[in-house]
Amino acid sequence: MRVALAGNPNSGKTTLFNGITGKIEKVGNWAGVTIAKKEGKVKSSLNSTGKDIVFVDLPGAYSMSPYTSEESITRDFVINEKPDAIINIVDSTNLGRNLFFTVQLLELGIPVVIALNKSDLYRKKEIDIDVKGLEEELGVKIVETTSTSSSDNNFAKLIDAVGSVAGKQQHAPIDFSDVDINDVDAVQKADEARYEYVKKVAEKFSTRKTASNKQTIQDAVDRVVANRWLGIPIFAVVMWLVFSISQTYVGTWLADILVGWLESGQEYIAGLLENASPFLQSLLVDGVIGGVIAVLGFLPLIMVLFFLLALLEDSGYMARVAVVMDRYLKKVGLSGKSIIPMVVSTGCAIPGVMSTRTIKDLRQRRTTAMLSPFMPCGAKLPVIALFAAVFFKNSSWISTSMYFSAIIIIILSALLIVRITGEKDRRTYFIMELPEYRFPSIKRALISMLSRGKAFIIKAGTIILLCNAAVQIMQAFNWSFELVAEGAENTSILASISNPFAILFIPLGFGIWQLAAAAITGFIAKENVVGTLAVVFSITNFIDTDALELVEGAAQVGDIMGLTSVAALAYLMFNLFTPPCFAAIGAMRSEMESGKWLWAGIGLQFGIGYVVAFLVYQIGTLITAGHLGSGFIPGLIVVLAIAALLVYLVRRGNKIAEQRKLGLN
């Protein structure tokens, strides 16, 4: 038996899906968390129907008319796959809005059971719902549910109701199923009739004891956190606290413990291999295992960050951030909804890019997919943490500044894109449902943290492990496949591949093959930057990875890596703001649906990464040393060439905008 879960965004659909199936799909207290259908099975032995049930969690939809890609997924599945039954999740605190989608589902003839969700909240809000009367009016079974509760949730009763109606014909109280969806006027008239019917039903069977215009605690909080002047400073303070806790205090303390265990394991394996060949010892102990430890040592910092972000998401605060940012983002051609993919990208750029599907406007969606990977994701955090610990005394301000640098770069890039596309004068509108504030669930935050952390660990045990092994082998052999003598590593395969790129990086302050090699492997997975640096520099000899502090002075480490603190900052920003890993680029290709936009995005990311690193290194060197850095003239030529190309594209965009104006007039 196949049962579809369908409902409005943020109605508690995915939480209910997780509760019934035992899965741990991502949930969030904002609209648009589910962006693709997901399936989970409940075996016949675990339910009363006597059949295996496959539950399909569909993306949230306000209407069966496909205005967004998520609504298209929902409509296509329900109409073409014809599930045995539909569980329509209805937010009981907003009955009038949710029932519009309900009456459209009833018109399909597929049996429907309504899960009247958030039943605990509507009672707290002193809303009376005549459930029996509503059942008789709509001709469906209604089960009151509380998807966030682990005990009093009525999931078993809901499954029983599904089993009793599956396979039967559903009757609709009003029926406009014969309307041609391509006939705009007919669709509009049908929708008006549906809205009128839903309004009458909601007024008849739902009453609120207190006046709806009464000011609530939520309204009072929103006046502060969503204030046009206070919203951004509050957001800045919140994010600073998040990064301080995760990367200076709790995260570092947990890292001490984990790295101690990992290094004990490394020493044990080294003891087992003490009679093996020096090359095998170096490959396994220093290269493969040492490189993976260098990455996993930062896992606690990442996990604590994921946990804190999950708490913010679950509380409903992040939706307010979207509202606050909209008035600024729309000035550069983005939507307030663009902030959601950016926040998701702080965990991983891949789901961040995929979540741009919630943005209706095509250009805004493509632009957001192009720019969201600029946000430092979990894979970039080890790079940030390493450089902050080695070259800067206070790592928390470095981490925070990287995130706000990313936001500034995103805003400037969006402004550039909107001018290049000739849409600087185009007006768009932002509508977003603000969810209820709620106390964040520790359980949901832990599940979210473990889910994201699992992906990081798997990557460390597969891609990063293999990449470190390849780096170690390429560093150990030359093109004649002879072992490279100690001190002659610049004749290795790795050095010969990296040297041409190192020349390009001279104006950026890191023109040596070791740093170029780490940057190149970072395009496979950003965590590889740390692993590769550990292999090519044996960096763990100079850094106490337990405390993330230097064993010896910063000057000595800087000499070994060939970096000043300014060059280190330039290298860090280059790795953060150049194109993301290959998997994220694949997600960009999928969401943009345009090869032209994809290659333009990759080119923009390379250009911005190069220009930012050049400016940081050259200006920073001028300020700290009193002279420009090496390679200034060649680097300036490259930067001016990039600037000239952008000026040409902007002028062409201005002409396109003028032509559009003339066409409208």
C-alpha positions as MATLAB code, in Angstrom:
seq = 'MRVALAGNPNSGKTTLFNGITGKIEKVGNWAGVTIAKKEGKVKSSLNSTGKDIVFVDLPGAYSMSPYTSEESITRDFVINEKPDAIINIVDSTNLGRNLFFTVQLLELGIPVVIALNKSDLYRKKEIDIDVKGLEEELGVKIVETTSTSSSDNNFAKLIDAVGSVAGKQQHAPIDFSDVDINDVDAVQKADEARYEYVKKVAEKFSTRKTASNKQTIQDAVDRVVANRWLGIPIFAVVMWLVFSISQTYVGTWLADILVGWLESGQEYIAGLLENASPFLQSLLVDGVIGGVIAVLGFLPLIMVLFFLLALLEDSGYMARVAVVMDRYLKKVGLSGKSIIPMVVSTGCAIPGVMSTRTIKDLRQRRTTAMLSPFMPCGAKLPVIALFAAVFFKNSSWISTSMYFSAIIIIILSALLIVRITGEKDRRTYFIMELPEYRFPSIKRALISMLSRGKAFIIKAGTIILLCNAAVQIMQAFNWSFELVAEGAENTSILASISNPFAILFIPLGFGIWQLAAAAITGFIAKENVVGTLAVVFSITNFIDTDALELVEGAAQVGDIMGLTSVAALAYLMFNLFTPPCFAAIGAMRSEMESGKWLWAGIGLQFGIGYVVAFLVYQIGTLITAGHLGSGFIPGLIVVLAIAALLVYLVRRGNKIAEQRKLGLN';
ca = [
       0.000    0.000    0.000;
       1.315    3.458   -0.934;
       0.178    6.438    1.105;
       1.060   10.027    0.206;
       1.615   12.677    2.886;
       0.510   16.020    1.469;
      -0.065   19.394    3.059;
       0.879   23.049    3.196;
       4.506   23.983    3.907;
       5.413   23.972    7.613;
       2.306   22.020    8.604;
       4.409   19.394   10.415;
       4.361   16.948    7.519;
       7.970   15.748    7.651;
       7.903   15.507   11.461;
       4.837   13.265   11.154;
       6.591   11.241    8.428;
       9.619   10.728   10.689;
       7.389    9.752   13.610;
       5.478    7.128   11.627;
       8.388    5.617    9.689;
      11.195    6.065   12.223;
      13.319    7.898    9.656;
      15.296   11.061   10.400;
      14.635   13.321    7.433;
      15.537   16.966    7.992;
      12.825   19.074    9.609;
      12.780   22.797   10.245;
      10.469   25.441   11.625;
      10.073   27.218    8.290;
       8.323   26.629    5.000;
      10.048   24.669    2.237;
      12.225   22.185    4.161;
      11.064   19.256    2.007;
      12.188   19.848   -1.592;
      11.818   16.330   -3.017;
       9.632   13.332   -2.242;
      10.972   10.867    0.330;
       9.788    7.346    1.111;
       9.661    5.233    4.261;
       8.164    1.782    4.851;
       6.194    0.463    7.814;
       6.046   -3.351    7.698;
       2.740   -5.213    8.053;
       3.830   -6.640   11.411;
       4.117   -3.110   12.806;
       0.683   -1.778   11.794;
      -2.933   -2.888   12.089;
      -3.745   -2.977    8.358;
      -1.942   -6.279    7.760;
      -0.086   -4.773    4.799;
       3.298   -3.199    4.227;
       2.723    0.549    3.898;
       5.062    2.833    1.959;
       4.625    6.432    3.105;
       5.702    9.126    0.639;
       6.536   12.548    2.081;
       5.736   15.082   -0.649;
       6.988   18.680   -0.771;
       4.691   21.235    0.823;
       2.131   22.797   -1.511;
      -0.511   25.491   -1.167;
      -2.336   24.434   -4.301;
      -2.592   21.645   -6.859;
      -1.913   24.305   -9.493;
       1.872   23.928   -9.961;
       3.286   27.406   -9.343;
       6.593   26.061   -7.989;
       8.766   23.024   -8.735;
       7.799   21.513   -5.347;
       4.094   21.845   -6.137;
       4.782   20.210   -9.507;
       6.368   17.222   -7.734;
       3.342   16.916   -5.433;
       0.767   17.286   -8.213;
       2.532   14.879  -10.590;
       2.890   12.187   -7.929;
      -0.711   12.346   -6.720;
      -2.196   12.424  -10.229;
       0.156   10.036  -12.042;
       1.193    7.571   -9.311;
      -2.337    7.348   -7.848;
      -1.522    6.342   -4.248;
      -3.947    4.090   -2.376;
      -4.687    6.903    0.057;
      -3.625   10.428    0.970;
      -2.949   11.721    4.463;
      -3.622   15.437    4.251;
      -1.732   17.169    7.063;
      -3.719   20.248    8.098;
      -2.355   22.894   10.462;
      -5.185   23.195   12.984;
      -4.056   26.692   14.013;
      -4.694   27.993   10.479;
      -7.657   25.996    9.255;
      -8.929   28.433    6.628;
      -5.711   28.549    4.642;
      -5.016   24.804    4.804;
      -8.473   23.632    3.712;
      -8.104   25.176    0.239;
      -5.529   22.502   -0.607;
      -7.747   19.904    1.093;
     -10.759   20.510   -1.161;
      -8.507   20.217   -4.223;
      -7.249   16.831   -2.989;
     -10.825   15.648   -2.389;
     -11.698   16.406   -6.025;
      -9.198   13.768   -7.215;
     -11.336   10.869   -5.998;
      -8.433    9.293   -4.060;
      -9.395    8.442   -0.441;
      -8.225   11.127    1.979;
      -7.679   11.078    5.739;
      -7.056   14.431    7.423;
      -4.379   14.596   10.109;
      -5.471   17.651   12.100;
      -1.956   18.446   13.239;
      -0.649   20.709   16.018;
      -3.771   19.833   18.000;
      -1.998   20.822   21.222;
      -1.378   24.332   19.892;
      -4.907   25.150   18.755;
      -6.210   24.409   22.246;
      -3.555   26.642   23.794;
      -4.674   29.396   21.430;
      -8.255   28.905   22.654;
      -9.534   27.813   19.250;
     -12.582   25.526   19.181;
     -12.827   23.119   16.227;
     -15.948   21.013   15.682;
     -14.101   17.934   14.414;
     -17.233   15.777   13.997;
     -19.061   18.491   12.097;
     -16.026   19.064    9.866;
     -15.835   15.320    9.130;
     -19.465   15.242    8.020;
     -19.116   18.397    5.920;
     -16.020   17.225    4.031;
     -16.884   13.525    3.965;
     -13.528   12.391    5.364;
     -12.111   10.861    8.515;
     -10.215   13.316   10.712;
      -7.612   12.295   13.293;
      -6.177   14.878   15.679;
      -2.378   14.520   15.792;
       0.585   16.078   17.546;
       3.560   15.145   15.379;
       6.107   16.605   17.822;
       4.943   14.301   20.641;
       6.555   10.878   21.050;
       3.641    9.392   23.013;
       0.311   11.198   22.649;
       0.500   11.586   18.857;
      -2.361    9.348   17.578;
      -0.179    7.894   14.791;
      -1.617    4.382   15.300;
      -5.157    5.742   15.030;
      -4.148    7.612   11.872;
      -2.812    4.418   10.253;
      -6.028    2.584   11.222;
      -8.064    5.294    9.504;
      -5.934    5.001    6.362;
      -6.440    1.235    6.283;
     -10.219    1.638    6.554;
     -10.532    3.978    3.544;
      -7.780    2.724    1.205;
      -9.123    1.663   -2.170;
     -12.496    3.379   -1.739;
     -13.860    6.211   -3.860;
     -13.577    9.664   -2.323;
     -16.455   12.107   -2.720;
     -15.887   15.861   -2.773;
     -18.225   18.497   -1.276;
     -17.477   20.729   -4.284;
     -15.942   19.534   -7.525;
     -14.093   21.541  -10.165;
     -11.888   18.663  -11.332;
     -13.127   19.028  -14.911;
     -11.699   22.563  -15.216;
      -8.928   22.875  -17.816;
      -5.836   24.091  -15.919;
      -4.664   25.828  -19.102;
      -7.794   28.008  -19.098;
      -6.685   30.855  -16.822;
     -10.137   32.415  -16.451;
     -11.801   29.089  -15.634;
      -9.111   28.219  -13.081;
      -9.496   31.633  -11.436;
     -13.274   31.247  -11.160;
     -12.887   27.745   -9.717;
     -10.341   28.977   -7.159;
     -12.631   31.839   -6.141;
     -15.457   29.358   -5.573;
     -13.152   27.111   -3.535;
     -11.966   30.042   -1.409;
     -15.554   31.096   -0.752;
     -16.508   27.560    0.273;
     -13.442   27.143    2.516;
     -14.109   30.490    4.187;
     -17.652   29.434    5.092;
     -16.495   26.025    6.365;
     -13.726   27.530    8.504;
     -16.075   30.100   10.024;
     -18.725   27.459   10.735;
     -16.553   24.792   12.345;
     -13.716   26.841   13.877;
     -14.136   29.621   16.422;
     -11.574   31.586   18.390;
     -12.482   32.513   21.967;
     -10.104   35.471   22.102;
      -9.910   38.274   19.571;
      -7.503   37.420   16.755;
      -6.048   40.938   16.803;
      -4.921   40.582   20.419;
      -1.184   41.211   20.816;
       0.712   38.063   21.797;
       4.164   37.383   23.212;
       5.202   36.330   19.703;
       4.148   39.737   18.358;
       6.214   41.453   21.054;
       9.290   39.352   20.234;
       8.858   39.976   16.502;
       8.796   43.721   17.063;
      12.375   43.369   18.333;
      14.052   40.547   16.360;
      12.324   41.439   13.070;
      12.806   45.180   13.513;
      14.304   46.845   10.438;
      17.035   48.510   12.523;
      17.639   45.964   15.286;
      17.199   42.765   13.254;
      20.651   42.636   11.645;
      22.654   43.605   14.788;
      20.748   40.947   16.743;
      21.492   38.395   14.018;
      25.184   39.360   14.118;
      25.332   38.892   17.903;
      23.509   35.546   17.692;
      25.917   34.218   15.058;
      28.948   35.484   17.005;
      27.718   33.566   20.061;
      27.178   30.447   17.937;
      30.726   30.544   16.569;
      32.288   31.426   19.914;
      30.607   28.475   21.630;
      31.320   26.019   18.812;
      34.884   26.990   17.948;
      36.382   28.595   21.038;
      34.800   26.952   24.059;
      32.691   23.769   23.913;
      33.885   22.609   20.482;
      37.571   22.973   21.373;
      37.120   21.143   24.680;
      35.496   18.193   22.906;
      38.210   18.294   20.218;
      40.851   17.816   22.935;
      39.240   14.533   23.944;
      38.626   13.215   20.412;
      42.090   14.003   19.061;
      43.664   12.291   22.076;
      41.776    9.094   21.219;
      42.613    9.356   17.517;
      46.324    9.902   18.127;
      46.409    6.942   20.517;
      44.969    4.821   17.721;
      47.532    6.221   15.293;
      50.372    5.324   17.663;
      48.972    1.806   18.072;
      48.866    1.267   14.296;
      52.379    2.722   13.965;
      53.553    0.132   16.495;
      52.016   -2.676   14.446;
      53.866   -1.429   11.358;
      57.247   -0.800   12.979;
      58.830   -3.643   10.977;
      57.205   -2.626    7.695;
      59.009   -0.687    4.967;
      59.538    3.043    5.636;
      57.414    3.909    2.593;
      54.461    1.818    3.824;
      54.764    3.348    7.290;
      54.821    6.835    5.812;
      51.907    6.098    3.469;
      49.586    4.598    6.077;
      50.557    6.299    9.335;
      51.571    9.798    8.248;
      49.687   10.097    4.958;
      46.370    8.252    5.114;
      45.722    8.071    8.873;
      47.455   11.345    9.743;
      45.548   13.223    7.055;
      42.187   11.812    8.160;
      42.959   12.628   11.814;
      43.814   16.193   10.785;
      40.270   16.490    9.392;
      38.374   14.485   12.032;
      40.073   16.494   14.771;
      37.758   19.358   13.846;
      34.606   17.196   13.919;
      33.521   18.338   17.433;
      33.644   21.989   16.360;
      31.446   21.187   13.371;
      29.009   19.038   15.361;
      28.506   21.729   18.012;
      27.911   24.304   15.254;
      25.333   22.031   13.570;
      23.584   21.500   16.915;
      23.307   25.225   17.648;
      22.083   26.028   14.127;
      19.456   23.273   14.425;
      18.190   24.874   17.649;
      17.879   28.240   15.886;
      16.056   26.659   12.943;
      13.648   24.769   15.198;
      12.811   27.849   17.265;
      11.385   29.725   14.272;
      14.028   32.459   14.460;
      15.606   31.788   11.055;
      12.330   32.570    9.272;
      12.461   36.024   10.913;
      15.991   36.462    9.599;
      14.592   35.916    6.091;
      12.039   38.686    6.656;
      14.672   41.069    8.040;
      17.044   40.389    5.153;
      14.398   40.686    2.424;
      14.327   44.496    2.435;
      18.065   44.474    1.772;
      18.318   41.438   -0.495;
      15.588   42.608   -2.875;
      17.650   45.746   -3.536;
      20.334   43.518   -5.050;
      17.925   41.307   -6.977;
      17.453   38.502   -4.449;
      14.528   37.399   -2.313;
      14.189   37.080    1.447;
      13.799   33.359    0.774;
      17.384   33.373   -0.519;
      18.587   33.514    3.081;
      17.240   29.999    3.716;
      19.551   28.275    1.168;
      22.420   30.344    2.552;
      21.727   29.177    6.103;
      21.332   25.561    4.950;
      24.652   25.914    3.089;
      26.433   26.549    6.391;
      25.890   22.835    6.976;
      26.498   21.642    3.425;
      26.322   23.478    0.111;
      24.557   20.585   -1.646;
      21.202   20.725    0.234;
      21.630   24.500    0.373;
      21.677   24.717   -3.419;
      18.815   22.218   -3.692;
      16.650   24.275   -1.318;
      16.624   27.135   -3.848;
      13.664   25.284   -5.384;
      11.419   27.166   -2.966;
      12.194   30.420   -4.842;
       9.617   30.953   -7.586;
      11.461   33.543   -9.676;
      13.834   31.725  -12.079;
      16.595   34.350  -12.107;
      16.522   34.708   -8.324;
      16.654   30.923   -7.971;
      19.637   30.599  -10.301;
      21.438   33.514   -8.665;
      20.892   32.071   -5.188;
      22.115   28.636   -6.336;
      25.226   30.325   -7.724;
      25.968   32.360   -4.590;
      24.911   30.098   -1.689;
      28.146   28.016   -1.896;
      30.063   31.139   -0.841;
      28.797   30.489    2.699;
      31.405   28.556    4.718;
      30.006   25.025    4.983;
      30.932   22.240    7.378;
      33.652   21.087    4.976;
      35.314   24.521    5.105;
      35.262   24.794    8.894;
      38.399   22.642    9.409;
      40.277   24.993    7.056;
      39.041   28.050    8.972;
      39.791   26.470   12.350;
      43.305   25.385   11.305;
      44.377   28.781    9.971;
      42.739   30.631   12.859;
      44.624   28.460   15.369;
      47.985   28.715   13.577;
      48.101   32.352   12.503;
      45.656   34.199   14.763;
      45.348   34.206   18.526;
      41.570   34.594   18.720;
      39.892   32.129   16.368;
      36.295   33.177   17.087;
      36.542   36.544   15.328;
      38.182   34.914   12.305;
      35.307   32.438   11.973;
      32.658   35.121   12.418;
      34.376   37.469    9.959;
      34.512   34.723    7.315;
      30.732   34.326    7.480;
      30.053   38.038    7.283;
      32.634   38.380    4.497;
      30.651   35.727    2.638;
      27.432   37.718    3.114;
      29.095   40.889    1.786;
      30.475   39.011   -1.233;
      27.048   37.471   -1.896;
      25.369   40.895   -1.808;
      27.951   42.500   -4.124;
      27.845   39.515   -6.489;
      24.043   39.571   -6.586;
      24.126   43.279   -7.413;
      26.559   42.506  -10.226;
      24.419   39.655  -11.594;
      21.198   41.670  -11.585;
      22.944   44.347  -13.657;
      24.530   41.850  -16.038;
      21.138   40.230  -16.675;
      19.528   43.625  -17.298;
      16.934   43.230  -14.546;
      18.031   45.951  -12.131;
      14.656   47.735  -12.381;
      12.525   44.607  -12.130;
      10.279   44.427   -9.059;
       9.577   41.189   -7.219;
       7.441   40.437   -4.179;
       8.249   38.401   -1.094;
       5.599   36.412    0.745;
       6.603   34.043    3.519;
       4.639   32.392    6.275;
       6.119   33.089    9.694;
       5.954   29.944   11.830;
       5.081   29.985   15.498;
       7.935   30.440   17.923;
       8.526   27.304   19.935;
      11.032   25.936   22.381;
      13.533   24.065   20.213;
      13.634   20.315   20.641;
      16.942   18.949   21.930;
      16.067   15.594   20.358;
      15.456   17.075   16.905;
      18.632   19.162   17.170;
      20.664   16.075   18.120;
      19.172   14.097   15.224;
      19.991   16.935   12.818;
      23.530   17.199   14.221;
      24.155   13.446   13.948;
      22.736   13.310   10.428;
      25.010   16.108    9.205;
      27.977   14.780   11.178;
      27.484   11.309    9.697;
      27.882   12.724    6.189;
      31.114   14.448    7.279;
      32.527   11.236    8.801;
      31.628    9.174    5.720;
      33.404   11.692    3.518;
      36.453   11.600    5.804;
      36.523    7.797    5.621;
      36.158    7.601    1.842;
      36.954   10.601   -0.362;
      39.435   12.235    2.016;
      41.148    8.953    2.876;
      41.610    8.072   -0.803;
      42.715   11.596   -1.663;
      45.311   11.613    1.138;
      46.635    8.255   -0.064;
      46.899    9.599   -3.623;
      48.653   12.764   -2.413;
      51.118   10.733   -0.348;
      51.924    8.445   -3.296;
      52.307   11.342   -5.755;
      54.594   13.096   -3.287;
      56.672    9.943   -2.738;
      57.293    9.121   -6.433;
      58.565   10.972   -9.494;
      57.363   10.394  -13.064;
      59.863    7.512  -13.407;
      58.038    5.884  -10.469;
      61.165    6.052   -8.349;
      61.022    7.000   -4.687;
      61.871   10.660   -4.195;
      64.854   11.258   -1.943;
      64.277   13.178    1.274;
      64.591   16.897    0.593;
      63.896   16.464   -3.138;
      60.093   16.516   -2.915;
      59.978   19.247   -5.570;
      60.801   16.550   -8.161;
      57.715   14.503   -7.241;
      54.641   13.927   -9.399;
      52.584   16.099   -7.057;
      55.051   18.988   -7.288;
      55.211   18.869  -11.094;
      51.400   18.955  -11.349;
      51.057   21.763   -8.804;
      53.913   24.041   -9.928;
      52.084   25.637  -12.918;
      49.192   26.551  -10.622;
      51.602   27.848   -7.985;
      52.884   30.419  -10.498;
      49.344   31.785  -10.863;
      49.110   32.101   -7.081;
      52.286   34.184   -6.602;
      50.330   37.498   -6.683;
      48.067   36.040   -3.995;
      50.939   35.327   -1.597;
      51.047   31.530   -1.751;
      53.051   30.671   -4.852;
      54.547   27.350   -3.711;
      53.536   23.932   -4.991;
      52.515   22.506   -1.595;
      49.847   25.165   -1.071;
      48.740   24.887   -4.693;
      48.348   21.111   -4.271;
      46.146   21.589   -1.202;
      43.976   24.132   -3.035;
      43.570   21.767   -6.017;
      42.517   18.797   -3.868;
      40.050   21.129   -2.167;
      37.949   21.156   -5.331;
      37.261   17.442   -4.781;
      36.228   18.068   -1.166;
      37.128   21.159    0.846;
      38.187   19.052    3.832;
      41.039   17.796    1.643;
      42.816   21.140    2.082;
      43.634   20.309    5.711;
      44.479   16.683    4.946;
      46.786   17.616    2.065;
      48.553   20.308    4.092;
      49.118   17.763    6.854;
      50.711   15.393    4.326;
      52.889   17.815    2.342;
      54.083   19.862    5.343;
      53.852   17.286    8.172;
      52.016   20.112    9.872;
      51.054   18.088   12.945;
      54.698   18.287   14.041;
      54.264   22.001   14.652;
      50.675   22.218   15.895;
      49.234   20.746   19.070;
      46.046   19.328   17.562;
      44.731   18.556   21.059;
      44.481   22.203   22.067;
      44.545   23.699   18.558;
      47.514   25.807   19.656;
      51.023   26.233   18.298;
      53.798   24.099   19.745;
      56.280   26.703   18.533;
      56.017   30.303   17.349;
      53.835   31.470   14.492;
      56.906   32.776   12.668;
      58.415   29.279   12.431;
      55.182   27.742   11.160;
      54.814   30.638    8.730;
      58.346   30.036    7.445;
      57.691   26.333    6.903;
      54.432   26.984    5.041;
      55.864   30.014    3.281;
      53.092   32.246    4.595;
      52.823   35.461    6.523;
      49.617   36.021    8.491;
      48.350   38.249    5.657;
      49.137   35.585    3.048;
      47.469   32.985    5.286;
      44.300   35.085    5.369;
      44.435   35.436    1.564;
      44.884   31.661    1.186;
      41.981   31.024    3.537;
      39.657   33.360    1.628;
      40.745   31.915   -1.727;
      39.738   28.433   -0.582;
      36.440   29.695    0.837;
      35.299   31.767   -2.135;
      36.404   29.733   -5.161;
      34.020   27.050   -6.563;
      32.742   24.435   -4.094;
      33.310   20.685   -4.267;
      32.327   18.706   -7.376;
      29.150   17.377   -5.726;
      27.912   20.911   -5.000;
      28.660   21.934   -8.589;
      26.510   18.988   -9.680;
      23.677   20.314   -7.507;
      24.113   23.767   -9.079;
      23.787   22.222  -12.533;
      20.586   20.436  -11.519;
      18.905   23.500   -9.996;
      20.007   26.056  -12.595;
      18.844   23.897  -15.527;
      21.180   25.898  -17.750;
      24.740   25.131  -18.825;
      25.270   28.825  -19.565;
      24.360   29.841  -16.014;
      26.443   27.005  -14.546;
      29.666   27.958  -16.347;
      29.015   31.636  -15.676;
      28.649   30.787  -11.989;
      31.876   28.768  -11.879;
      33.707   31.581  -13.685;
      32.311   34.159  -11.254;
      33.358   32.043   -8.258;
      36.906   31.631   -9.583;
      37.126   35.336  -10.395;
      35.861   36.465   -6.995;
      38.133   34.050   -5.127;
      41.173   35.283   -7.068;
      40.342   38.995   -6.766;
      39.532   38.813   -3.038;
      42.750   36.908   -2.267;
      44.779   39.376   -4.388;
      43.330   42.412   -2.622;
      43.729   40.902    0.855;
      47.363   39.948    0.239;
      48.512   43.079   -1.582;
      46.700   45.634    0.591;
      47.474   43.688    3.771;
      51.168   43.496    2.865;
      51.235   47.213    2.091;
      49.723   48.002    5.505;
      51.812   45.566    7.566;
      55.141   45.673    5.685;
      55.046   49.061    3.980;
      55.357   47.654    0.444;
      53.301   45.709   -2.068;
      53.497   41.935   -2.175;
      55.335   39.864   -4.775;
      53.775   39.454   -8.204;
      51.751   42.657   -7.936;
      51.977   43.674  -11.616;
      50.984   40.273  -13.131;
      48.207   39.941  -10.556;
      46.970   43.455  -11.277;
      46.794   42.630  -14.993;
      44.625   39.581  -14.236;
      42.368   41.587  -11.905;
      41.994   44.413  -14.448;
      41.136   41.872  -17.156;
      38.408   40.426  -14.909;
      37.159   43.957  -14.154;
      37.090   44.857  -17.870;
      35.026   41.757  -18.655;
      32.558   42.610  -15.893;
      32.253   46.234  -17.073;
      31.484   44.995  -20.587;
      28.836   42.580  -19.288;
      27.235   45.265  -17.102;
      27.042   47.711  -20.023;
      25.454   45.022  -22.160;
      22.982   44.367  -19.346;
      22.123   48.073  -19.179;
      21.313   48.014  -22.898;
      19.064   44.987  -22.365;
      17.278   46.837  -19.544;
      16.750   49.908  -21.748;
      15.353   47.747  -24.551;
      12.910   46.161  -22.103;
      11.759   49.592  -20.948;
      11.180   50.685  -24.541;
       9.292   47.466  -25.197;
       7.009   48.092  -22.217;
       6.373   51.671  -23.290;
];
